[in-house]
Amino acid sequence: MKTNMLTKTLGVVFAMILLAGITTYAAEPLKAAPAKNIQDVLCKNIQYPEKALKNCCTGYVDVVFKIGDDDQIIIRSISSDNTDIAQCVKEQLKKISFSGIEKPYNQHYSIRFTFKLI
């Protein structure tokens, strides 16, 4: 009797562990691929600002944004140690379109652009 009860208990515990593992795996969203695609588009389209290059300016620009329903970037915040570079990056971001790229709805992204002269 005790062996039968122990077997049933272990079976229930094993089933719960198995279901918990499957549920956790299934609930995990796939964010890596769209974020990588978005990063690739940004890296191809953001260039060293010409004005900053002529004046030998360096710096970084941190941008928090999301992609709107019209496939354009909606900037939530932008910060930089150089306002000229930040303004140039902001203008370049306005020209980028993400049509044809899978993206999660209402997902916010954060990226840092670093501009250094070698």
Order of alpha helices (4+ residues) and beta strands (2+ residues): alpha-alpha-alpha-beta-beta-alpha-beta
